[in-house]
Amino acid sequence: MNTLMEMFGNLNFTVLGFPSNQFGLQSPEVNHETLNVLKYVRPGGGFVPKFPVFGKIEVNGLNEEPLFAYLKESLPFVNPVIGDMKKFYWSPIKVNDIRWNFEKFLITADGMPFKRYELHCPIENVEKDIAELL
């Protein structure tokens, strides 16, 4: 995501990071610890995000943030494999739920959901779509 900011950050583009602890309970830290976790633990190595990182939210289930309900409704998931449900910490589980960390949504400058990317989507695909929108 830092690379995307370096490539496009001066062109009416930004990345927004929304931590969640709903995927394998991998983010148990409290909000004021998030930047230190990123810097020293995961990914570590002194990583500092070049984009805003918000407080932890729920992106799935009964308490999901309305923004993510809207994004998931607007851009349905196309992968028929849901994954290991023992690692999901929300209910109810729905077919359009975010499946794991680092799923991405691309939104146009006028606020319209444009495309959804799964965790393993090559970043080059995201770069190409951003370049086309800008």
Backbone as JSON Lines, residues from 0, in Angstrom:
{"i":0,"aa":"M","n":[0.83,-1.19,0.0],"ca":[0.0,0.0,0.0],"c":[0.87,1.25,0.0]}
{"i":1,"aa":"N","n":[2.03,1.17,0.67],"ca":[2.95,2.32,0.62],"c":[3.4,2.58,-0.81]}
{"i":2,"aa":"T","n":[3.64,1.52,-1.57],"ca":[4.06,1.68,-2.96],"c":[2.98,2.39,-3.78]}
{"i":3,"aa":"L","n":[1.72,2.03,-3.54],"ca":[0.62,2.71,-4.24],"c":[0.59,4.19,-3.89]}
{"i":4,"aa":"M","n":[0.84,4.51,-2.63],"ca":[0.87,5.92,-2.23],"c":[2.03,6.65,-2.91]}
{"i":5,"aa":"E","n":[3.17,5.99,-3.02],"ca":[4.31,6.61,-3.69],"c":[4.03,6.84,-5.17]}
{"i":6,"aa":"M","n":[3.32,5.88,-5.78],"ca":[3.02,5.99,-7.21],"c":[1.94,7.02,-7.52]}
{"i":7,"aa":"F","n":[0.89,7.05,-6.69],"ca":[-0.31,7.8,-7.05],"c":[-0.73,8.86,-6.03]}
{"i":8,"aa":"G","n":[-0.03,8.96,-4.9],"ca":[-0.44,9.84,-3.81],"c":[-0.55,11.3,-4.17]}
{"i":9,"aa":"N","n":[0.15,11.73,-5.2],"ca":[0.08,13.14,-5.62],"c":[-0.98,13.35,-6.71]}
{"i":10,"aa":"L","n":[-1.83,12.35,-6.96],"ca":[-2.81,12.41,-8.06],"c":[-4.25,12.19,-7.58]}
{"i":11,"aa":"N","n":[-4.68,12.85,-6.53],"ca":[-6.05,12.68,-6.05],"c":[-6.35,11.22,-5.71]}
{"i":12,"aa":"F","n":[-5.41,10.58,-5.01],"ca":[-5.54,9.19,-4.61],"c":[-5.0,9.02,-3.2]}
{"i":13,"aa":"T","n":[-5.64,8.19,-2.42],"ca":[-5.09,7.81,-1.12],"c":[-5.55,6.41,-0.76]}
{"i":14,"aa":"V","n":[-4.75,5.78,0.07],"ca":[-5.08,4.49,0.67],"c":[-5.62,4.8,2.06]}
{"i":15,"aa":"L","n":[-6.63,4.08,2.49],"ca":[-7.16,4.17,3.84],"c":[-7.06,2.78,4.46]}
{"i":16,"aa":"G","n":[-6.45,2.68,5.63],"ca":[-6.29,1.4,6.31],"c":[-7.27,1.26,7.46]}
{"i":17,"aa":"F","n":[-7.99,0.13,7.49],"ca":[-8.97,-0.15,8.54],"c":[-8.63,-1.48,9.21]}
{"i":18,"aa":"P","n":[-7.95,-1.45,10.35],"ca":[-7.64,-2.71,11.05],"c":[-8.91,-3.38,11.57]}
{"i":19,"aa":"S","n":[-8.85,-4.71,11.63],"ca":[-9.94,-5.5,12.19],"c":[-9.34,-6.73,12.86]}
{"i":20,"aa":"N","n":[-9.96,-7.18,13.93],"ca":[-9.48,-8.36,14.64],"c":[-10.38,-9.57,14.34]}
{"i":21,"aa":"Q","n":[-11.11,-9.53,13.25],"ca":[-12.08,-10.58,12.95],"c":[-11.48,-11.76,12.18]}
{"i":22,"aa":"F","n":[-10.21,-11.73,11.88],"ca":[-9.59,-12.77,11.05],"c":[-8.52,-13.47,11.86]}
{"i":23,"aa":"G","n":[-8.89,-14.58,12.48],"ca":[-7.96,-15.36,13.27],"c":[-7.5,-14.65,14.53]}
{"i":24,"aa":"L","n":[-8.19,-13.61,14.93],"ca":[-7.83,-12.82,16.11],"c":[-6.37,-12.4,16.06]}
{"i":25,"aa":"Q","n":[-5.91,-11.99,14.87],"ca":[-4.51,-11.64,14.65],"c":[-4.17,-10.21,15.06]}
{"i":26,"aa":"S","n":[-5.16,-9.4,15.42],"ca":[-4.9,-8.01,15.77],"c":[-5.52,-7.67,17.13]}
{"i":27,"aa":"P","n":[-5.0,-8.28,18.19],"ca":[-5.61,-8.06,19.51],"c":[-5.22,-6.72,20.15]}
{"i":28,"aa":"E","n":[-4.27,-6.0,19.56],"ca":[-3.81,-4.75,20.16],"c":[-4.93,-3.73,20.23]}
{"i":29,"aa":"V","n":[-4.76,-2.76,21.11],"ca":[-5.71,-1.64,21.17],"c":[-5.23,-0.57,20.19]}
{"i":30,"aa":"N","n":[-6.12,0.35,19.87],"ca":[-5.85,1.3,18.79],"c":[-4.54,2.06,18.94]}
{"i":31,"aa":"H","n":[-4.2,2.5,20.14],"ca":[-2.98,3.3,20.29],"c":[-1.72,2.46,20.09]}
{"i":32,"aa":"E","n":[-1.84,1.14,20.01],"ca":[-0.69,0.26,19.8],"c":[-0.5,-0.13,18.33]}
{"i":33,"aa":"T","n":[-1.47,0.16,17.48],"ca":[-1.46,-0.33,16.1],"c":[-0.22,0.09,15.33]}
{"i":34,"aa":"L","n":[0.16,1.35,15.38],"ca":[1.32,1.79,14.59],"c":[2.61,1.13,15.06]}
{"i":35,"aa":"N","n":[2.75,0.9,16.36],"ca":[3.94,0.2,16.86],"c":[3.93,-1.27,16.44]}
{"i":36,"aa":"V","n":[2.76,-1.9,16.42],"ca":[2.67,-3.28,15.94],"c":[3.11,-3.34,14.48]}
{"i":37,"aa":"L","n":[2.63,-2.42,13.66],"ca":[3.03,-2.39,12.25],"c":[4.54,-2.18,12.12]}
{"i":38,"aa":"K","n":[5.09,-1.31,12.93],"ca":[6.5,-0.96,12.82],"c":[7.43,-2.07,13.31]}
{"i":39,"aa":"Y","n":[7.05,-2.72,14.41],"ca":[7.98,-3.65,15.06],"c":[7.59,-5.13,14.99]}
{"i":40,"aa":"V","n":[6.34,-5.44,14.66],"ca":[5.9,-6.84,14.71],"c":[5.48,-7.34,13.34]}
{"i":41,"aa":"R","n":[4.39,-6.81,12.83],"ca":[3.85,-7.29,11.56],"c":[3.37,-6.12,10.73]}
{"i":42,"aa":"P","n":[4.01,-5.77,9.67],"ca":[5.09,-6.5,9.02],"c":[6.45,-6.33,9.69]}
{"i":43,"aa":"G","n":[6.61,-5.31,10.55],"ca":[7.88,-5.13,11.24],"c":[8.93,-4.48,10.37]}
{"i":44,"aa":"G","n":[10.18,-4.6,10.8],"ca":[11.28,-4.06,10.01],"c":[11.25,-2.55,9.87]}
{"i":45,"aa":"G","n":[10.59,-1.86,10.81],"ca":[10.53,-0.4,10.74],"c":[9.43,0.13,9.84]}
{"i":46,"aa":"F","n":[8.5,-0.71,9.42],"ca":[7.42,-0.27,8.52],"c":[6.62,0.88,9.14]}
{"i":47,"aa":"V","n":[6.44,1.93,8.36],"ca":[5.59,3.05,8.75],"c":[4.65,3.31,7.58]}
{"i":48,"aa":"P","n":[3.33,3.23,7.82],"ca":[2.39,3.46,6.71],"c":[2.44,4.9,6.23]}
{"i":49,"aa":"K","n":[2.33,5.05,4.92],"ca":[2.3,6.38,4.29],"c":[0.87,6.77,3.95]}
{"i":50,"aa":"F","n":[-0.05,6.25,4.74],"ca":[-1.47,6.49,4.54],"c":[-2.15,6.45,5.91]}
{"i":51,"aa":"P","n":[-3.35,7.01,6.02],"ca":[-4.05,6.99,7.3],"c":[-4.45,5.57,7.69]}
{"i":52,"aa":"V","n":[-4.24,5.25,8.96],"ca":[-4.69,3.98,9.53],"c":[-5.7,4.35,10.63]}
{"i":53,"aa":"F","n":[-6.9,3.89,10.48],"ca":[-7.99,4.23,11.38],"c":[-8.02,3.29,12.58]}
{"i":54,"aa":"G","n":[-8.9,3.57,13.52],"ca":[-9.1,2.68,14.65],"c":[-9.73,1.38,14.2]}
{"i":55,"aa":"K","n":[-9.55,0.35,15.01],"ca":[-10.04,-0.99,14.7],"c":[-11.57,-0.98,14.57]}
{"i":56,"aa":"I","n":[-12.06,-1.7,13.56],"ca":[-13.5,-1.78,13.33],"c":[-13.89,-3.23,13.03]}
{"i":57,"aa":"E","n":[-15.19,-3.45,12.96],"ca":[-15.71,-4.74,12.5],"c":[-16.19,-4.53,11.06]}
{"i":58,"aa":"V","n":[-15.72,-5.4,10.17],"ca":[-16.07,-5.29,8.75],"c":[-17.1,-6.33,8.33]}
{"i":59,"aa":"N","n":[-17.41,-7.25,9.23],"ca":[-18.38,-8.32,8.97],"c":[-19.28,-8.5,10.2]}
{"i":60,"aa":"G","n":[-20.41,-9.15,9.98],"ca":[-21.25,-9.55,11.11],"c":[-22.25,-8.49,11.54]}
{"i":61,"aa":"L","n":[-22.86,-8.75,12.68],"ca":[-23.93,-7.88,13.18],"c":[-23.48,-6.46,13.45]}
{"i":62,"aa":"N","n":[-22.22,-6.26,13.81],"ca":[-21.72,-4.93,14.16],"c":[-20.82,-4.34,13.08]}
{"i":63,"aa":"E","n":[-20.95,-4.82,11.85],"ca":[-20.1,-4.3,10.78],"c":[-20.38,-2.82,10.53]}
{"i":64,"aa":"E","n":[-19.31,-2.11,10.19],"ca":[-19.44,-0.69,9.88],"c":[-20.3,-0.53,8.61]}
{"i":65,"aa":"P","n":[-21.19,0.44,8.6],"ca":[-22.06,0.65,7.43],"c":[-21.28,0.83,6.13]}
{"i":66,"aa":"L","n":[-20.12,1.47,6.17],"ca":[-19.32,1.64,4.95],"c":[-19.01,0.28,4.34]}
{"i":67,"aa":"F","n":[-18.62,-0.69,5.15],"ca":[-18.26,-1.99,4.61],"c":[-19.49,-2.8,4.19]}
{"i":68,"aa":"A","n":[-20.6,-2.6,4.85],"ca":[-21.84,-3.23,4.38],"c":[-22.16,-2.72,2.98]}
{"i":69,"aa":"Y","n":[-22.02,-1.42,2.78],"ca":[-22.28,-0.81,1.47],"c":[-21.29,-1.32,0.42]}
{"i":70,"aa":"L","n":[-20.01,-1.34,0.75],"ca":[-19.0,-1.8,-0.21],"c":[-19.25,-3.25,-0.61]}
{"i":71,"aa":"K","n":[-19.55,-4.1,0.35],"ca":[-19.77,-5.52,0.05],"c":[-21.05,-5.74,-0.76]}
{"i":72,"aa":"E","n":[-22.05,-4.93,-0.5],"ca":[-23.29,-5.01,-1.28],"c":[-23.05,-4.53,-2.71]}
{"i":73,"aa":"S","n":[-22.25,-3.49,-2.86],"ca":[-21.98,-2.9,-4.17],"c":[-21.04,-3.76,-5.01]}
{"i":74,"aa":"L","n":[-20.12,-4.44,-4.36],"ca":[-19.1,-5.23,-5.05],"c":[-19.08,-6.64,-4.47]}
{"i":75,"aa":"P","n":[-19.99,-7.5,-4.92],"ca":[-20.07,-8.86,-4.37],"c":[-18.78,-9.64,-4.58]}
{"i":76,"aa":"F","n":[-18.53,-10.57,-3.69],"ca":[-17.35,-11.41,-3.79],"c":[-17.6,-12.49,-4.84]}
{"i":77,"aa":"V","n":[-16.57,-12.84,-5.6],"ca":[-16.76,-13.8,-6.68],"c":[-16.13,-15.15,-6.39]}
{"i":78,"aa":"N","n":[-15.31,-15.26,-5.35],"ca":[-14.67,-16.53,-5.01],"c":[-15.67,-17.41,-4.25]}
{"i":79,"aa":"P","n":[-15.98,-18.61,-4.75],"ca":[-16.95,-19.46,-4.07],"c":[-16.42,-20.09,-2.78]}
{"i":80,"aa":"V","n":[-15.11,-20.05,-2.54],"ca":[-14.53,-20.66,-1.34],"c":[-14.54,-19.63,-0.22]}
{"i":81,"aa":"I","n":[-15.2,-19.96,0.87],"ca":[-15.28,-19.05,2.0],"c":[-14.02,-19.14,2.85]}
{"i":82,"aa":"G","n":[-13.47,-20.3,3.06],"ca":[-12.27,-20.45,3.88],"c":[-12.56,-21.2,5.16]}
{"i":83,"aa":"D","n":[-11.6,-21.19,6.07],"ca":[-11.7,-21.9,7.34],"c":[-12.53,-21.08,8.32]}
{"i":84,"aa":"M","n":[-13.78,-21.48,8.49],"ca":[-14.71,-20.7,9.29],"c":[-14.34,-20.71,10.77]}
{"i":85,"aa":"K","n":[-13.46,-21.62,11.21],"ca":[-13.01,-21.61,12.6],"c":[-12.12,-20.4,12.89]}
{"i":86,"aa":"K","n":[-11.63,-19.74,11.84],"ca":[-10.77,-18.57,12.01],"c":[-11.54,-17.26,11.84]}
{"i":87,"aa":"F","n":[-12.84,-17.35,11.65],"ca":[-13.68,-16.17,11.49],"c":[-14.34,-15.85,12.83]}
{"i":88,"aa":"Y","n":[-14.32,-14.62,13.23],"ca":[-14.85,-14.22,14.52],"c":[-15.95,-13.19,14.34]}
{"i":89,"aa":"W","n":[-17.02,-13.63,13.66],"ca":[-18.21,-12.81,13.51],"c":[-19.37,-13.72,13.17]}
{"i":90,"aa":"S","n":[-20.55,-13.18,13.29],"ca":[-21.77,-13.91,12.98],"c":[-22.83,-12.88,12.61]}
{"i":91,"aa":"P","n":[-23.7,-13.19,11.68],"ca":[-23.7,-14.38,10.81],"c":[-22.63,-14.24,9.72]}
{"i":92,"aa":"I","n":[-22.2,-15.36,9.19],"ca":[-21.26,-15.38,8.07],"c":[-22.08,-15.35,6.79]}
{"i":93,"aa":"K","n":[-21.75,-14.38,5.91],"ca":[-22.49,-14.22,4.66],"c":[-21.55,-14.37,3.47]}
{"i":94,"aa":"V","n":[-22.08,-14.73,2.33],"ca":[-21.27,-15.02,1.14],"c":[-20.43,-13.82,0.69]}
{"i":95,"aa":"N","n":[-20.89,-12.6,0.91],"ca":[-20.15,-11.43,0.46],"c":[-19.19,-10.88,1.51]}
{"i":96,"aa":"D","n":[-19.05,-11.56,2.63],"ca":[-18.17,-11.08,3.68],"c":[-16.73,-10.97,3.21]}
{"i":97,"aa":"I","n":[-16.0,-10.07,3.86],"ca":[-14.56,-9.98,3.64],"c":[-13.96,-11.25,4.23]}
{"i":98,"aa":"R","n":[-13.13,-11.95,3.42],"ca":[-12.66,-13.28,3.81],"c":[-11.43,-13.26,4.69]}
{"i":99,"aa":"W","n":[-10.56,-12.27,4.52],"ca":[-9.32,-12.26,5.29],"c":[-8.69,-10.88,5.2]}
{"i":100,"aa":"N","n":[-7.66,-10.68,5.99],"ca":[-6.93,-9.41,6.01],"c":[-6.5,-8.99,4.6]}
{"i":101,"aa":"F","n":[-6.39,-7.72,4.42],"ca":[-5.82,-7.11,3.21],"c":[-6.66,-7.26,1.96]}
{"i":102,"aa":"E","n":[-7.93,-7.57,2.12],"ca":[-8.82,-7.45,0.97],"c":[-8.95,-5.95,0.68]}
{"i":103,"aa":"K","n":[-9.07,-5.6,-0.58],"ca":[-9.04,-4.2,-0.97],"c":[-10.28,-3.82,-1.77]}
{"i":104,"aa":"F","n":[-10.69,-2.56,-1.62],"ca":[-11.76,-1.98,-2.41],"c":[-11.22,-0.72,-3.06]}
{"i":105,"aa":"L","n":[-11.47,-0.56,-4.35],"ca":[-11.09,0.65,-5.07],"c":[-12.36,1.47,-5.27]}
{"i":106,"aa":"I","n":[-12.29,2.72,-4.84],"ca":[-13.44,3.62,-4.91],"c":[-13.05,4.81,-5.78]}
{"i":107,"aa":"T","n":[-13.92,5.23,-6.67],"ca":[-13.61,6.36,-7.56],"c":[-13.55,7.66,-6.76]}
{"i":108,"aa":"A","n":[-13.02,8.69,-7.39],"ca":[-12.89,10.0,-6.74],"c":[-14.24,10.58,-6.34]}
{"i":109,"aa":"D","n":[-15.31,10.17,-7.04],"ca":[-16.64,10.67,-6.66],"c":[-17.37,9.74,-5.7]}
{"i":110,"aa":"G","n":[-16.63,8.78,-5.11],"ca":[-17.19,7.94,-4.06],"c":[-17.91,6.69,-4.49]}
{"i":111,"aa":"M","n":[-17.8,6.31,-5.75],"ca":[-18.49,5.12,-6.23],"c":[-17.58,3.89,-6.12]}
{"i":112,"aa":"P","n":[-18.08,2.81,-5.51],"ca":[-17.29,1.57,-5.47],"c":[-17.0,1.1,-6.89]}
{"i":113,"aa":"F","n":[-15.73,0.79,-7.18],"ca":[-15.32,0.44,-8.53],"c":[-14.93,-1.03,-8.65]}
{"i":114,"aa":"K","n":[-14.09,-1.53,-7.73],"ca":[-13.62,-2.91,-7.85],"c":[-13.2,-3.42,-6.49]}
{"i":115,"aa":"R","n":[-13.32,-4.74,-6.34],"ca":[-12.94,-5.43,-5.11],"c":[-11.84,-6.41,-5.44]}
{"i":116,"aa":"Y","n":[-10.85,-6.5,-4.56],"ca":[-9.69,-7.37,-4.8],"c":[-9.51,-8.32,-3.63]}
{"i":117,"aa":"E","n":[-9.33,-9.58,-3.94],"ca":[-9.07,-10.56,-2.89],"c":[-7.64,-10.42,-2.38]}
{"i":118,"aa":"L","n":[-7.37,-11.06,-1.28],"ca":[-6.07,-10.98,-0.61],"c":[-4.9,-11.24,-1.55]}
{"i":119,"aa":"H","n":[-5.0,-12.26,-2.38],"ca":[-3.87,-12.69,-3.21],"c":[-3.86,-12.06,-4.61]}
{"i":120,"aa":"C","n":[-4.68,-11.07,-4.85],"ca":[-4.68,-10.4,-6.15],"c":[-3.33,-9.71,-6.36]}
{"i":121,"aa":"P","n":[-2.69,-9.92,-7.51],"ca":[-1.42,-9.23,-7.76],"c":[-1.59,-7.71,-7.69]}
{"i":122,"aa":"I","n":[-0.68,-7.06,-7.0],"ca":[-0.78,-5.61,-6.82],"c":[-0.71,-4.89,-8.16]}
{"i":123,"aa":"E","n":[-0.11,-5.51,-9.16],"ca":[-0.06,-4.91,-10.5],"c":[-1.46,-4.71,-11.07]}
{"i":124,"aa":"N","n":[-2.38,-5.61,-10.74],"ca":[-3.76,-5.45,-11.19],"c":[-4.4,-4.21,-10.57]}
{"i":125,"aa":"V","n":[-4.12,-4.0,-9.29],"ca":[-4.66,-2.83,-8.6],"c":[-4.03,-1.56,-9.19]}
{"i":126,"aa":"E","n":[-2.72,-1.57,-9.4],"ca":[-2.02,-0.42,-9.99],"c":[-2.62,-0.05,-11.33]}
{"i":127,"aa":"K","n":[-2.87,-1.05,-12.17],"ca":[-3.43,-0.81,-13.5],"c":[-4.8,-0.14,-13.39]}
{"i":128,"aa":"D","n":[-5.64,-0.64,-12.51],"ca":[-6.99,-0.07,-12.36],"c":[-6.94,1.36,-11.82]}
{"i":129,"aa":"I","n":[-6.04,1.61,-10.88],"ca":[-5.9,2.98,-10.36],"c":[-5.46,3.91,-11.48]}
{"i":130,"aa":"A","n":[-4.46,3.49,-12.23],"ca":[-3.95,4.34,-13.33],"c":[-5.07,4.65,-14.33]}
{"i":131,"aa":"E","n":[-5.91,3.67,-14.62],"ca":[-7.01,3.9,-15.57],"c":[-8.02,4.9,-15.02]}
{"i":132,"aa":"L","n":[-8.27,4.86,-13.71],"ca":[-9.23,5.78,-13.11],"c":[-8.69,7.2,-13.02]}
{"i":133,"aa":"L","n":[-7.39,7.31,-12.85],"ca":[-6.81,8.65,-12.7],"c":[-6.56,9.25,-14.06]}
